[in-house]
Amino acid sequence: MKDSIQVTSSTPNEALSPFIESYWMIRNPSDQDEELVTFPDGGIDVYFFSNEEFPLHVSLVGLETQKQQGIMPKQSVLMGVRLNLLAVEYLLKRSVADILNDRISLTPGYADIEQVDLEDFNGFCSKLGRYFTSQLDPKIDSRKRIMSDLIYQTNGTITVNDIAQSANWSSRQINRYFNKWLGLPLKNYCDILRFRHSFDSLKAGELFPDRGFNDQSHYIRFTRKYASLTPKQLAHDKSDRFIQLSS
């Protein structure tokens, strides 16, 4: 990672872990803008951005199914929370199907976060954690909890039929749920998780993960689909703009 870009993350408490993957921060304290590239990873994010032009801007980012390129402006900080699939219904309480590969602005004061909170990452995590704890619906559908657990425990390497049988929930109902709340079918979501799980292999310079894909050709098709590059290009490109492979 470039010396000018600082990346930090923190895990949620146990009660929120089924719904929140992590809190995170990206900071660019330098006097130069930096190009960053992200790949689909199965997360839904709430962004809190601040620099001289935008003292505090909050946005909700839906699932991404393709590579995204952007600029991290000079003297700026971006803090956020990466949400798992159940958080859409039980924490956000609104569908993100309408912002697939897109984002919307949220009202100032969301989660009671103020600009001063972006000066203390640990305090930011604690405050956001308290907010989401207050929003959490205690009545979680057991079928959805089983579905979510299986998807993340297997890193997406599970079939819709296997989930349906384990959760006692029909495949049609599961896909209806995913299309309604996230904007894509379950299989597509699992494919993204499988690709995301291969990041560790790519960071190690390995061109084919030891699990999750039938063969190397299968994995090459995945990386071209979600990163617009081959595994070899990703593994050997030392550019720090690939933030998920540099952190």
PALUM-753745 format. One line per field, with one value per residue: residue number from 1; residue in one letter; z, y, x of N, C-alpha, C, CB in turn. Coordinates in steps of 0.001 Angstrom, whole numbers, plus 500000, padded with zeros to 6 digits. Atoms other than C-alpha are relative to their C-alpha. Glycine has a CB too. Layout:
! residues N
n	c(NUM ...)
res	c(A ...)
n_zz	c(Z ...)
n_yy	c(Y ...)
n_xx	c(X ...)
ca_zz	c(Z ...)
ca_yy	c(Y ...)
ca_xx	c(X ...)
c_zz	c(Z ...)
c_yy	c(Y ...)
c_xx	c(X ...)
cb_zz	c(Z ...)
cb_yy	c(Y ...)
cb_xx	c(X ...)
This chain:
! residues 247
n	c(1 2 3 4 5 6 7 8 9 10 11 12 13 14 15 16 17 18 19 20 21 22 23 24 25 26 27 28 29 30 31 32 33 34 35 36 37 38 39 40 41 42 43 44 45 46 47 48 49 50 51 52 53 54 55 56 57 58 59 60 61 62 63 64 65 66 67 68 69 70 71 72 73 74 75 76 77 78 79 80 81 82 83 84 85 86 87 88 89 90 91 92 93 94 95 96 97 98 99 100 101 102 103 104 105 106 107 108 109 110 111 112 113 114 115 116 117 118 119 120 121 122 123 124 125 126 127 128 129 130 131 132 133 134 135 136 137 138 139 140 141 142 143 144 145 146 147 148 149 150 151 152 153 154 155 156 157 158 159 160 161 162 163 164 165 166 167 168 169 170 171 172 173 174 175 176 177 178 179 180 181 182 183 184 185 186 187 188 189 190 191 192 193 194 195 196 197 198 199 200 201 202 203 204 205 206 207 208 209 210 211 212 213 214 215 216 217 218 219 220 221 222 223 224 225 226 227 228 229 230 231 232 233 234 235 236 237 238 239 240 241 242 243 244 245 246 247)
res	c(M K D S I Q V T S S T P N E A L S P F I E S Y W M I R N P S D Q D E E L V T F P D G G I D V Y F F S N E E F P L H V S L V G L E T Q K Q Q G I M P K Q S V L M G V R L N L L A V E Y L L K R S V A D I L N D R I S L T P G Y A D I E Q V D L E D F N G F C S K L G R Y F T S Q L D P K I D S R K R I M S D L I Y Q T N G T I T V N D I A Q S A N W S S R Q I N R Y F N K W L G L P L K N Y C D I L R F R H S F D S L K A G E L F P D R G F N D Q S H Y I R F T R K Y A S L T P K Q L A H D K S D R F I Q L S S)
n_zz	c(500000 500027 498688 499817 499717 498751 499961 498697 499875 498679 500032 499083 498864 500363 500292 501322 501005 501127 500844 500358 500221 499429 500128 500695 500271 500979 499816 500863 499384 500868 500794 501357 500182 500294 500671 499334 500736 499167 500703 499284 498838 499306 498907 500157 499149 499701 500063 499352 500664 499589 500373 499922 500823 499408 498571 499690 500975 499667 501121 499937 501226 500195 500465 501255 500804 500943 499481 499852 499916 499393 499514 498584 500063 499031 498691 499803 499245 500306 499044 500404 499431 501037 499498 500591 500689 499102 499500 500863 499441 498542 499499 500870 500135 501329 501058 500758 501378 500910 500115 500455 500712 499877 498628 499748 498850 498819 499355 498986 498664 499990 498880 499053 500260 500322 500593 498979 499788 500980 499504 499051 500612 498975 499551 501106 499985 498821 500166 501038 499419 499115 500842 500648 498954 499708 501163 500301 499707 499298 500571 501248 500607 499865 501336 500559 499236 500489 501354 499907 499402 500974 501094 499568 499538 501166 500934 501243 500734 499627 500995 499538 499520 498687 499040 499877 499183 498623 499382 500163 500694 501402 500838 500599 498976 499717 501082 499915 498916 500470 501014 499364 499042 500452 501415 500838 499477 499034 500656 500364 498766 499596 500926 499568 498792 500401 500569 498921 499154 500694 499855 499243 500932 500923 499278 499839 501322 500517 501140 499932 498604 499757 499901 500449 501454 500624 500569 500195 501015 499301 499192 500923 500436 498873 499807 501129 499823 498874 499893 501356 500127 499744 498730 500149 499974 498642 499083 500294 500038 498666 499791 498730 500207 499678 498542 499312 500128 499417 498565)
n_yy	c(498820 498770 499410 498911 500544 500750 500850 500614 500641 500504 500909 499619 500897 501284 499843 499391 500687 500574 498939 499082 500654 499214 498549 499787 498623 499700 498600 499478 498750 499337 498858 500476 500952 501354 500866 501263 500927 501045 501093 500506 500818 500460 499112 498771 499087 498626 499186 498693 499384 498618 499243 498568 499657 500646 500230 501339 500492 501382 500676 501436 500614 501329 501047 499741 501198 499698 499177 498583 499147 498714 499182 499624 498644 499614 499520 500480 501234 500736 501062 500681 501286 500970 500761 501285 499992 499861 498626 499212 500073 499888 498775 498884 500079 499539 500761 499348 500484 498852 499374 500963 499255 498579 499511 498853 499198 500083 498706 499660 500431 501420 500748 499008 499771 498625 499909 500230 501448 500536 499769 501076 501202 500876 499372 500147 501381 500172 499238 500652 501259 499719 499651 501190 500840 499449 500222 501426 500687 501241 501152 500374 501208 501063 500471 499038 500122 501213 499684 499106 500728 500950 499260 499448 501081 500693 499000 500029 501262 500824 499841 499493 501145 500397 499003 500165 501179 499770 498936 500310 498813 500381 499260 498862 498971 499450 499092 498845 499176 499341 499001 498902 499243 499689 499643 501049 501337 500562 500567 498905 499516 501005 499899 498856 500401 500914 499165 499216 500872 500302 498877 500413 500716 499024 499218 500868 500256 501284 499770 500852 500351 501441 500467 499067 499931 501306 500052 498675 499302 499529 498848 498912 499400 499223 498763 499113 499490 499084 499067 499594 500355 501410 500207 499684 498546 499541 500476 499433 498541 499509 498705 499885 499528 501123 499852 501258 500922 499352 499791)
n_xx	c(500842 499235 499809 500953 501328 500062 501187 500224 501308 500328 501139 501086 500190 500612 501422 500170 499178 500749 500533 498916 498702 498910 499885 498736 499587 498958 499614 498946 499541 499025 500474 500277 501096 499529 500967 500269 500864 500591 500667 501170 499643 501199 500365 500772 499250 500373 498786 499940 498848 499735 498804 500279 501168 501171 499725 500490 500974 500355 500654 500260 499477 500565 499092 499299 499775 498931 498907 500282 498825 500312 498903 499975 499439 498966 500442 501373 500188 501222 500289 501218 500373 500354 501135 500342 501288 501144 500079 500874 501352 500113 499373 500382 501461 500386 499355 498934 500110 500041 498677 498997 498945 500308 500055 500857 499608 500845 500158 498986 500380 500330 499403 499468 498582 499635 498668 498979 499870 499065 498648 499676 500566 500575 501229 500943 500498 500844 501231 500795 500454 501137 501156 500557 500584 501331 500866 500113 501254 499643 500702 499345 500558 498990 499618 499056 498763 499334 499537 498850 498876 499463 499356 498717 499135 499452 499463 500770 499864 501150 501052 501288 500780 499490 500474 501448 500264 499548 500791 501428 500497 499919 499050 500708 500147 498668 499618 500892 499454 498780 500326 500723 499219 498647 499999 499423 500301 499059 498813 499106 499390 499010 498875 499194 499284 498933 498942 499410 499198 498746 499074 498817 499120 499427 498994 498827 499439 500483 500884 501187 500305 500026 501382 501033 500101 499804 498662 499433 500788 501193 499624 499668 501274 500512 499248 500293 501365 500145 498880 499607 498591 499734 499304 498584 499864 500263 498968 498692 500078 499645 500625 500698 501373 500884 499938 500335 498871 498836 500164)
ca_zz	c(500000 499216 502192 501588 501944 505399 505769 509041 509906 512993 513647 515312 518612 518672 518647 515427 513675 511683 510186 510058 508506 509558 510217 508106 507339 504349 504863 502382 504406 501453 499150 496096 494890 494663 492258 493908 492345 494116 493059 493930 497426 498463 500879 501210 502615 504374 503583 505730 503708 504728 503201 502800 500091 501841 505645 505951 503209 503916 501268 500988 498445 497039 495920 493149 490341 488443 489011 490290 489789 491837 493339 497000 497200 498969 502664 502986 505123 504291 507107 506699 507725 505501 505953 505360 503518 506544 507536 504585 506104 509800 510171 507149 506824 503157 499943 498109 494874 493353 493904 492442 491174 492437 495565 497142 499532 503061 505203 507313 510845 509833 512835 514796 513208 513085 511402 514665 514866 511787 513816 516050 514330 517520 518711 515287 515475 518987 518113 514942 516830 519430 516700 514843 518079 518723 515220 515342 515145 517725 515721 513045 510717 511478 507806 506835 509620 508482 504878 505798 508017 505284 502612 504674 506248 502788 501166 498583 497581 498212 495921 496180 496605 499538 501256 500563 502114 505194 505809 504934 502528 498812 496165 494573 497847 498484 495062 495481 498755 497142 494156 496399 499002 497171 493466 492196 492528 495257 492815 491576 495151 495978 492859 494086 497488 495817 493819 496909 498863 496221 497155 499665 496947 494582 497247 497670 493927 493405 490090 491143 494573 496217 496494 495143 491411 489085 487324 486351 483252 485457 487761 484843 483620 487101 487391 483900 484762 488091 487684 483892 484288 484381 487616 486268 485689 489186 490931 489208 489023 491987 491618 495002 493392 493909 497503 498391 497235 498915 502398)
ca_yy	c(500000 503484 505283 508076 505782 504491 501576 500327 497933 496637 493797 494276 492798 489303 490478 492444 490006 488244 491627 493627 492334 495202 498874 500395 503564 504827 508022 510057 512646 513604 516605 514441 512670 508891 506493 503487 500413 498067 494739 493136 491620 491012 493932 496740 499849 503051 505692 508703 510983 514207 516682 520462 520511 518098 518462 515343 513421 510165 507644 504138 501930 498898 495617 495849 493320 494972 496753 500313 503040 506203 508907 509309 513077 514676 515441 513269 510473 507823 505738 503145 499995 496915 495151 491515 490475 490227 493809 495073 493875 493956 497050 499296 498154 499128 497311 498056 496448 499908 500831 497781 499156 502545 504666 507249 510110 509786 512658 514506 513208 509586 507337 510522 510599 514081 515338 515236 511479 510984 512106 509018 505658 503658 506164 506056 502256 502379 505046 503296 499997 501527 502954 499655 497783 500130 499448 495663 493787 490967 488728 487193 484656 481376 480368 483537 483106 479539 480724 483527 481317 478708 481263 482877 479669 478179 481428 481010 477466 476058 475466 477076 473623 472768 476016 475453 471988 473086 476182 474505 477340 476904 477935 480165 482006 482415 483940 486157 487372 488134 489921 491985 493029 492931 493145 489877 486106 484057 482257 485563 486675 483418 483784 487194 485743 482980 485561 487712 484724 484282 487654 485990 483707 486628 488625 485639 485577 482312 482082 479435 479139 475724 475583 477118 476687 473687 474494 477375 478213 478514 480939 482986 483508 484702 487238 488586 488953 490735 492437 492848 491332 487861 486291 486680 490394 490849 488777 490440 494008 495709 498810 499942 501218 497695 498480 495068 493308 495765 496018)
ca_xx	c(500000 501277 502729 500224 497199 496325 493902 492434 489613 487850 485409 481994 480887 479400 475777 476300 478664 475887 474986 478227 481430 483663 484168 486937 488859 490847 492804 494849 496783 498993 498688 498041 494900 495294 493573 491916 490285 487875 486403 483058 483209 479598 479429 476915 478602 477686 480340 481250 483545 485239 487671 487883 485193 482808 482984 480812 479049 477196 476194 474785 476565 474767 476273 478831 479117 481959 485243 484971 487579 487702 489862 490756 491181 494101 493702 490602 489231 486645 485204 482516 480766 480537 477224 476349 473207 470875 471695 469697 466432 467271 469494 468948 465325 465239 466020 469270 468061 467606 471265 472989 476336 475223 474874 472608 473259 471940 470742 473323 473375 472819 473522 474299 477761 479311 482449 484372 483699 485896 488908 488776 488342 487771 485197 483535 483241 481798 479242 478128 477933 475636 473420 473045 472447 469523 468177 468459 465176 465384 463028 465245 463624 465423 465355 467195 469729 470492 470759 473157 475324 475711 476593 479363 480665 481200 482414 479682 480619 477151 474190 470791 469231 471518 470597 466911 467007 468953 466828 463524 462875 462137 464667 462056 461428 465153 465775 462728 464236 467611 466113 463846 466408 469761 468903 470396 469832 471501 473823 475223 475821 477606 479756 480912 481810 483809 485732 486274 487603 490306 491878 494211 495552 496050 497904 500208 500848 498973 497139 494624 492931 493024 489223 486032 486675 486568 489833 492076 490027 486959 488784 490119 486544 485562 488369 487728 484040 484511 487907 488218 491694 493236 494563 498098 497600 496184 498842 501770 500490 502164 500011 498739 495554 494084 493243 491735 494894 497246 495777)
c_zz	c(500000 501400 500277 500353 501248 500047 501353 499995 501408 499887 501004 501206 499562 499600 498596 498897 498890 498971 499495 499825 500688 499932 499358 499781 498912 500135 499010 500564 499116 499255 498549 500002 499638 499328 500767 499143 500986 499119 500791 501155 500818 501141 499561 500989 500257 500110 500778 499510 500462 499391 500042 499235 500591 501478 500485 498987 500267 498812 500276 498664 499893 499587 498674 499293 498968 500661 500053 500138 500578 500460 501490 500064 501064 501295 500293 500831 499609 501034 499605 500779 498851 500580 499266 499503 500933 500526 499164 500570 501470 500609 499164 499868 498732 498967 499384 498545 498996 499856 499720 499118 500042 501482 500097 501196 501130 500689 500987 501386 500080 501097 501045 499824 499564 499478 501016 500258 499030 500374 500931 499510 501037 500538 498964 500010 501171 499824 498966 500513 500913 499194 499395 501016 500333 498873 499779 500447 500661 499406 498613 499502 500006 498642 499396 500730 499550 498616 500045 500551 498994 498883 500422 500502 498844 498995 498636 499224 500440 499002 500633 500574 501384 501079 500249 500901 501459 500725 499964 499376 498509 499234 499396 501011 500337 498918 499965 501074 499519 498968 500604 500829 499488 498518 499082 500609 500957 499322 499636 501230 500468 499089 500397 501248 499670 499413 501099 500865 499350 500154 500720 499101 499055 500684 500199 498664 499393 498931 500023 501452 500186 500156 499430 498500 499397 499468 499747 498964 500605 500799 499120 499514 501102 500132 498845 500157 501057 500121 498658 499753 500221 501374 499918 500058 501411 500951 499799 499867 501414 500298 501290 499832 500266 501525 500728 499917 500620 501501 500780)
c_yy	c(501243 500580 501070 499507 499133 499227 499305 499335 499455 499116 500435 499070 498773 500144 500539 499234 499295 501039 500957 499216 500771 501491 500249 501490 500013 501483 500352 501349 500817 501170 499607 499056 498637 499202 498695 499173 498965 498981 499547 499089 499556 500878 501134 500987 501301 500785 501305 500668 501440 500508 501487 500384 499436 499703 498655 499630 498522 499377 498512 499404 498585 498978 500399 498684 500215 500898 501465 500770 501349 500709 500238 501365 500247 500492 499582 498728 499399 498889 499343 498732 499102 499038 498682 500029 500196 501423 500847 500032 500392 501207 501218 500113 500687 499194 500804 499529 501145 500689 498953 500743 501509 500387 501145 500767 499791 501361 500261 499597 498546 499305 500922 500239 501450 500038 499700 498513 499370 500278 498882 498716 499088 500566 499903 498606 499792 500699 499349 498666 500199 500337 498758 499024 500475 499745 498533 499433 498670 498746 499696 498692 498906 499475 500907 499930 498769 500246 500844 499275 499063 500712 500479 498922 499277 500943 499918 498710 499026 500267 500545 498856 499547 500969 499819 498819 500238 501012 499714 501183 499745 500866 501234 501139 500650 500992 501236 500962 500777 501078 501206 500887 500419 500329 498999 498642 499508 499481 501097 500545 499031 500033 501148 499656 499047 500770 500777 499139 499653 501124 499593 499271 500970 500825 499206 499663 498681 500236 499138 499618 498498 499451 501055 500055 498645 499829 501426 500804 500589 501268 501204 500695 500873 501331 500977 500635 501092 501024 500559 499757 498499 499846 500367 501499 500544 499630 500709 501515 500518 501371 500008 500518 498879 499861 498697 498985 500583 500109 498736)
c_xx	c(500887 500111 498959 498605 500054 498684 499923 498628 499823 498762 498936 499948 499202 498541 499765 500726 499211 499568 501083 501294 501114 499694 501365 500272 501068 500307 501109 500453 500944 499357 499753 498802 500582 498882 499855 499051 499481 499290 498777 500409 498791 499551 499096 500609 499257 501296 499804 501284 500165 501299 499627 498738 498711 500302 499486 498930 499770 499282 499848 500377 499454 501040 500624 500268 501106 501041 499584 501307 499590 501265 499814 500668 501052 499346 498547 499985 498652 499872 498694 499751 499572 498983 499850 498557 498804 499834 499054 498587 499958 500715 499613 498482 499516 500767 501140 499990 500068 501344 501077 500998 499771 500011 499013 500556 499006 499975 501129 499504 499604 500798 500628 501493 500216 501429 501097 500218 500991 501454 500459 499343 499353 498691 498903 499380 499038 498654 499092 499460 498801 498749 499370 499425 498589 499015 499660 498657 500329 499365 500558 499396 501075 500448 501066 501335 500787 500590 501270 501224 500659 500760 501387 500959 500673 500645 499331 500072 498910 498894 498729 499171 500463 499536 498511 499657 500362 499118 498504 499264 500181 500997 499349 499866 501333 500411 499103 500508 501231 499705 499299 500923 501370 500098 500648 499679 501087 501263 500996 500716 501090 501225 500932 500806 501146 501176 500714 500919 501335 501021 501278 500993 500690 501097 501280 500657 499586 498941 498751 499736 499871 498589 499048 499790 500358 501421 500468 499226 498731 500318 500355 498735 499419 500734 499777 498620 499952 501121 500447 501487 500146 500645 501478 500227 499805 501135 501331 499991 500235 499382 499193 498578 499000 499951 499714 501130 501261 499925 500308)
cb_zz	c(501221 499048 500118 498753 498799 501232 498848 501146 498961 501006 500293 499269 501164 501153 501019 500028 500682 500514 500760 501078 498496 499274 501411 498661 501288 498526 501464 498513 501298 498996 500061 499408 498899 501297 498541 501411 498809 501031 499775 499040 500888 500512 500631 500257 499381 501320 498529 501587 498467 501530 498565 499468 498572 499221 500834 501452 498529 501281 498707 500353 499987 498970 499862 500247 499302 498729 499134 501217 498607 501174 499229 500896 500139 499406 500070 498650 501543 498531 501453 498547 501069 499475 499877 501019 499245 501160 500016 498571 499832 500625 500016 498615 501217 499828 498924 500646 499814 500477 501287 499223 498546 499346 500481 500251 499625 500970 500707 499966 500494 498618 499476 501421 498920 501237 499405 501296 499857 498636 500722 501458 499245 501149 500346 498653 500090 501245 499594 498719 500768 500956 498885 499165 501267 500261 498763 500667 498705 501440 499925 500192 498541 500842 499074 500073 501509 499957 499212 500878 501218 499407 499570 501089 500828 499320 499843 499133 500224 501462 499310 498848 499009 499982 499496 498619 499464 500005 499311 501361 500463 499354 498886 499492 501256 500107 498655 500308 501220 499413 498919 500877 501233 500303 499828 499847 498846 500784 498736 499300 501100 499984 498562 500270 500995 498985 498951 500860 500316 498521 500750 501180 499196 499455 501350 500712 500070 501142 498728 499120 500452 501230 501473 500475 499435 498870 498688 499587 498851 500934 500909 498802 499601 501299 500145 498669 500384 501258 500664 499772 501011 498896 500438 498688 499044 500504 499832 498746 499436 500137 498816 500928 498567 499318 500458 499409 498531 499418 500309)
cb_yy	c(499998 501012 500583 500837 499187 500948 498957 501053 498870 501167 498562 499983 500731 499027 500921 501429 498998 499277 500774 501105 499875 499699 500748 499265 500683 499626 500263 500143 499693 498996 501147 499293 500490 499286 499726 500232 499313 500606 498816 499247 500765 498648 500561 499776 500296 500107 500300 499880 499944 500106 499575 500788 499480 498680 501102 499922 500239 499937 500215 499695 499993 500052 498658 500767 499585 500670 499835 500254 500171 499817 501342 498925 501024 501103 501531 499752 500259 499422 500546 499688 500146 499234 500810 498857 498718 499048 500637 499429 498602 498764 499844 499833 500627 501524 499604 499717 499224 500995 500776 498800 499539 500332 500446 499558 501494 498894 500079 501523 500832 499353 499031 499557 499020 500918 501381 500697 499323 500580 501336 500354 499237 499797 501438 500266 498996 500535 501438 499787 499340 501157 500967 499306 500012 501491 500549 499232 499791 500110 500262 499866 500283 498846 499938 501421 499921 498809 500738 501203 499204 499158 501205 501028 499012 499213 499821 501082 499378 500297 498670 500700 498836 499926 501429 499809 498804 500481 501315 499634 501318 500095 499100 499567 499407 498869 499274 499552 499118 498979 499387 499454 499206 498856 501276 500186 499007 498878 499214 501119 500181 498597 500200 501218 499343 498974 500968 500631 498730 499746 501139 499102 498961 500927 500451 498714 500051 499125 499756 498728 500683 499675 499680 501348 501111 499808 499156 499889 499048 498898 499644 499468 498904 499199 499694 499226 498864 499221 499323 501481 500802 499398 498556 499437 500647 499418 498514 499399 500491 500081 500360 500906 500540 498660 501059 499398 499665 501353 500469)
cb_xx	c(499042 499361 501395 499937 499470 500135 500021 500109 499838 499769 500451 498647 499282 500110 499356 500493 500864 498781 498954 500173 500298 501311 499851 499993 500527 499556 500465 499502 500688 500599 501011 501237 499006 500478 500425 499410 500766 499016 500972 499073 500946 500223 501230 498435 501336 499135 500379 499965 499842 500059 500539 501180 500186 499626 499380 499444 500487 499108 500794 498508 501565 498913 499261 501323 498708 499434 501264 499085 500669 499045 500082 500766 498900 500929 500135 499313 500076 500016 499932 500049 498862 501258 498725 500203 499832 500143 501382 499989 499445 500534 501518 500634 499320 500268 498982 501372 498697 498981 500342 499339 500078 498619 501389 498526 500092 500504 498654 500331 498885 500285 501056 499729 500526 499847 500213 499612 498643 499704 500072 499523 501079 500994 500249 500699 501178 500711 500314 500842 501127 500337 500417 501066 500884 500095 500659 501134 499148 499603 498470 501540 499492 499450 498769 499429 499697 499011 498903 499664 499529 498872 499129 499776 499203 498916 501505 500445 501408 499524 499716 499239 500101 501532 500291 499366 500770 501449 500278 499361 500755 498630 500549 498603 499381 501045 499941 498543 500367 500953 499129 498888 500163 500897 500666 501536 499836 499337 499597 499220 498929 499374 499491 499103 499039 499478 499423 498901 499233 499732 499329 499597 499205 498900 499455 499604 501468 499429 500743 500174 498712 500803 499635 500327 500920 499001 500027 501449 499643 499448 501180 500808 498983 500126 501489 500081 499049 499919 501160 499670 500877 500907 499858 500541 498995 498690 500190 500533 498615 501517 499109 500767 499822 500497 499021 498731 500250 500172 498588)
